[in-house]
């Protein structure tokens, strides 16, 4: 029996955009998807990359998107190199992934790697078909906060599986604060390419305000980001320039304060927060405007995605799960097929609330403090725009809980009042060991390249 031909990302995207004009846009310009086939030099030498492991290196997102369109179904393996990969990790990653070709526009972490094929990004004719199309492995980096991140093996099938659900993409103009080299951003790219929609890409050196301005001018209808992304966006005066139909959060705990603020800002938009991880894929979406998720999510007969709670941790069994960690032959899942996400939850009535990441716990005198739980209480104060809770070493208790606040009103006198009110609320609602020992005002709080609160530096 003849094996069915693999339908590459390029072919599927071209079919989706056949009857409806679609585009990809960055700060440099806008291009119709019907004319986007990849890098011009890749088209000329596409067979050179057949069956090889290719690392894609660029600072900009559009060159990476063009390379993905050209090389899926041609290369054996594609390594989506995030632009923030530190130089000392580049060689180790290339050795672990067995990279034998690098495609770059002259920028990005691996631009100077031996044998890198420099390719200028242009909007050109679609690349020619290559005989013997293969199901390419897509290698993504986890968003670990310390050391070299792990490499996770996906396929287009596992990445595109979640796209069977969610809002219809035909004619939608998507935008996101995520980078498409990471799981969350890649999901948005695939929604646009495979759903007949368009995508406004963010730029590495672009402010949140400038990105929102571009998105507004191009008529964005669907926009996604982490809660940290959204807190920054809501501080920008250009937030009024967009009028989306659909707003989505994922990547961090979405507390009630940020959900309420987005609902007030975009009253006509559908508001969704979702749980997903690079390893486990998309688990579920919540669209009732409330933090956490209903207990009924664990009881969905016939659903391809199954959820369970084991030792307080959220576990997922799904066809959307990654195949494995690269270089590690141990399965991601347990014997029953569930992947432990490392996200802890607590049940309150008929709802589960996220407590935080298991590895992010602060140890105060032998008792655990989840930073996200404390932040959720602080963020409810109407004067607080953003909070970050971290641990500071202490010789007596092991750690002290420290909270940093960005206020809507930056006046010092306002902080004194807010500090006292926040502490009073924390003492009333949290156990004594969870109450911050110190509150500090900050003009801004650092975030990671993945758009999450950066807790690595006090």
N, C-alpha and C positions, 0 to 999 in steps of 0.2 A: 504493500500500500504506500502510495506516494505521500511523503511528509508535507503537510500544509506549509506554504511559504510564510515566513515570519513577516509580519506587518510592522515595519520600523516606525519610529516616532515621526520621521519625515513624511512617510506615506499617509499615516493616520492624520497628521496635522493638515496635510494638503487636502485630504478628503473632507475634513471638518470645515475647512475654510472655502470650499469650492463654490458654494452658493451664497456666501455672506462675506463681505469685505471685513478682514481682520488685520490687526497690526501688532507689532512689537515696537515699543518706544523707549528711548533713554534720553538723557539730557542733550545728546547730539542731534537727535532727529527721530522721525517716524518712518517705519517701513511696512509695506503691506506683506502679509504672510504668504500670499500667492507668489511673491517675488523672492522670498527669503529661502535660500537653499543651504546656506552655510558659508564658509570662507572660500574665496575664489581660488586660493592656492590649494585648499583641500580638494576642491572639485577636480583640479587638474591631476592630482596624484592620489586620488581616493583609494585606489587599489594598494597603494603603499602601506595603508593602515589596516588592510584586511587581516583579521585574525590576530591583531596585535593588542597589547595593553597600552592605552594612551592616557596620559595625564593632561588635563586641560588647565592651563595657567593663564589667568588674566586678572586684572584689578576690576575692570568693568564687567557687568553681568551680560550685556548683549553679545560680546564675543563668545562667551561661554555658551549661551543659548544657541548661537549659530553653529558652534562646533558640535553640540549635542545633536542638533538636527541632521548634520552631515554624517556623523560617525555612528549613531545607533544603527545596529543591523550590519555594520561593516567591521568595527573593532570587536575583538573578543571581550575586552573589558575597558570601561571608561572610569577614570578616577577624577571625581569632581573636587578639585583642590580649592578650598576656601582661601580668599586673599589674605587672611590673617595668619596662615600657617607660618610659624616662625622658621627662619632659614635653617637653624640647626636640626630641624625635624624633616626637612625636604628629602635629604638623601636616604634617611631611614624609611620614610614612607615609600619612596621609589623602589627601594630594595624589597620591602615587604610585599608591595603590590606587583612586583616583577615588571615594572614599567620599562618598556623598550622604545617608547616614542613620546615626545612632549609637544603639544600644540599650544602655541602662545602667540599673542599679539605684541610681544615684547615687554609685557608687564606681568606682575604676579610673582609668587614665591619661587616658581621653577623656571622663570624666564631665562636665567643664565645656566640652566642645567645642560650638561654635555648632550649634543645631538638634538637640542630643541628646534623644532620646525617653526620658524617665525611666520605667522600668517596674519595678514592685514584683514580687518573686519570690513566687509562691504556687503551691500544688499545686491545679490546676484541671482542668476537663474538657478532653479533647483538642481541639485547634484544628480548625476546619472545613476541609474540602478546598478547595483553590484551583484554579480551572480553568487548564489550560495549565501544569501543573507542569514545571519546568525542571531540568536537571542543574546544580545550583549548584556554582560553583567555591569551594573552601575555601582560604583564604590563611593559611599558617602562617609563623612567623618561624623563621629558622635560629638556632642557639644560638651564634652568634659571640661572641667574648670582647672584641672591640674595635670601636668605632664603631657605627653603626646596622646592625642585622642585616638580611640580605636577606630578601625576601618570596618564598615558594615557592608555586606554584599546584598544588593537588591537586584531585581530585574524590572523591566518596564511593566510587566504584568503585576508584580507586587506593589509597585509604586502607583500604578493607575487604578488598582482595585478600589480604593476609597472613592474614586471619582464617579462610580456608579450611583452614589448617593449625593445629597447636597443640592444646592441651587443650580438651576439650569444655566449652562454657560453660553448658549448660543446668543450672540449679539451683546453679551456682557463685556464691559470694559473693566478688567481687573487691575488692581494695584496692590502692592504690598511693601512693607518696610523690611521684610525678610530678604536674605540673599538666596538666590536660586541654587547655589552650591550646597545649601543645607536642606534638610528634609522639608521643613515648613515652606520655604520659598520654592522648592522644586514642585511641591504639591500645587502651588498657585500657577506656576508655569505650565504644568501639565493640564490643569483645568482650562487654562486659556487655549492652549494649542489643540487639545483633543475635544474641546467643547464648542469650537467655532467662535470663541471670544477673542478679545484683545488684551494686551498686558502693558501697563506702564511700569517700567523697571526703575528702582531707586539707584542712586549713584553714590559711590563710596565717599566722595568728598562733598556731598550735597547736604544742606541742612534739611531738617524735617519740614520747615516752612517752605523751602523751595520745592521740595518733592510734592507737598500738598498742592502748591500752586500749579505745577505741571499737571498733576493728576486731575485737578479741577478743570483746567482748560481742555483736557482731552476727554472730559465727560465720564470720569470714573463712576461705575455703578456698584462695584463690589471691592471692598478693601479690607486687608487682613494685617494683623501684627500681634506681637506679644502685649500683655498688659503694660509692660514698661514702655514699649513703643507708643502705645496709646496715651499713656500719661504725659509723655513728652509732646505728642501731637496736640493734646488738649491745652497745652501751655502756649501753643503758637497762635498768633493772631490770624494766620491764614487758614485755620481750621474751618472757618465759615465759607471757604471757597469750594468745598465739596458738599455734595448732597447725595450720598450713596443710598442704594436700595438695600444693601446687605453689608453688615459690619461683623467681623469675626475676630475672636481672640484665641490664642493657643500658645503653648510653650512655657507658660508659668501659671501659677494659681491665679485665677480671675476672681478677686474678692468682690463683695457686694458693692463696695464704694466705686470701683471702676465701671462695673456694669451699670449702676444707677447713673453715673455721670455720662456715659455714652448714650444711654437711653434718653436722657434729657437733651443732649446735644443733637442727636439724630432721631427724633421721635417717629419719623416715617420709615425708618430702616428696620429690617429684620436683624435682630441682635443674637449672635450665637457664640458660645465658647465651646471649644472642642478639646478632647484629650488625644494626644498622639505622641509617639516617640520614634526616633530613628530606627530602633530595633523592632518594636512591636507594631509600628504602623499606626493608622488612625483607629482609635478605639470607639469613640462615640461623640455625639454632639448634643449640646443642651441649648434649647431655645426658649426657655420659660422665664428668662431674665433673672434667675436666682443663682447664687453661688453654689458650687458643688453639683451633685447630680442625684436624681431620684433613685431610690433603692430598686425600682422596677427595671433599671438598666441591667441588673444582674439576672433578670428573668425575661429573656426574649427568645421564645421558642422559634426555631427555624432561622434565626439570625446567623449569618456567616461569621460574625464576631461575637465571641463569648467572653464575659467578664466574671472574675471571681475575686474575692478578698482573702488573702492568705497571710496570717500573722500581721494583719493591719496593712498589708501592701497590696496595691492594685495589680492584678495579673490579667493578661489578655491572651486568648487563643484565636488565631485568625489566619486566613490565607494571605493577608497583607503583611505578615511578619517577614522580616529579612531572612535570607537563607542561612547566614552564619556571620561570625566575625572573620575577617580575612586573617589567615595565618593561624587560626585557632579552630581545630576540627570539632571541638566540643559544641553540641547544639545550643542554640540560644534558649530553647524551650526546655521545660522539664519533661518527665516521662508522659505526662498527660497532654503535652503540647502547649502549655501556658508559659508565657514570658513574664517574668517578674520585672515590672517597670521601675521599681525602687521608689515609687511615689506612695506615701502613706496616707490613709484616710481614716476618719472616725465617723461613726453613725450617730445621727441625732434624729430620732423619730423615723420618718420615712425618707430621710435624705442622708447622703454621705457628703462630708465636707473634706476637702484636701487639707492635710496638716503640713505637708512639705516633703522635700526630698530626704530619704533616709540618711544619705551621706552628709547632709547639710546641718545635722543636729548640733546644737551648742550644749555642751555638758557643763551644768552649773551645780557643783557640789554633788555630782552623781545623778542629778535629775536632768531629763531631756527638755530642751526648748527648740521647737521648730520656728525659725525666723519668720516664715510666712504667716504663722498663726498670730504672732505679735503685730506684724505689719498690717494684717487685716483689721485689727482693732484700731491702730493708729490712723490708717487711711480713711476711716469713717469720719474723722474730724473735718468739718467743712473748710477749715483753713489749710489743711494739708493736701498738697498736690501729689507728693510721692514720699515714701519712707523706705529706708533700708535698715534692717536689723542684722548686726554682726556680733561675733564673740571676740572679746579681748582677753588675752591670757591673764590669769590672776593666780598668785601663789597659794592662796587659801582655798578658793572655790573651784579652781581649774580654769574657769572662764567667767567673765562678766557680760551681761547683755547690754549692748550699746545700740541706741537708735539714732539714725540720722534723718533729718526732715528737710524737705524742700517745701516752702510755704508759698501760697498764692500771693500773700502780702509779705514782701521781704524785709519790712521794717523790724529792727531789733526789738522794739517795744511789743510788737505783735508776737514775737517768738516767746517772750517771757510768759505772756498770758496763755498762748497755745501749749507751751511746755507743761504748765501747771495743770491745764485741763486734760491733756493727753495722759499725764501720769495718774490723775485721779480716775480716769476711765480704765486704764490698765489695772490699777489696783482693785477696782470694783469687779472686773471681768476676768482677770487672769490669776493663776496661782502665783504666790509671792515670788517664786524663783524665776518666773517668766517676765516679771515687771522690769523694764529697763533700769539699769543702775545710773545711766546717763543719757540725756538727749542733747543732740548737737544740731545746729542749723547749718545747712549747706546750700550754696547757690545752685549746685547741680550734683547729681549722683551718677557715677560711672555705670555704664552698661557694657556687656560683653559684645563680641562681634555677632553673636546669635540673637542679640536684642534682649537679653535677660539681665537682671540686676547682677552686677559684678561684686561678688562677696569675697573675692580673693585678696583685696587690699583694705585694711582698716583705715 
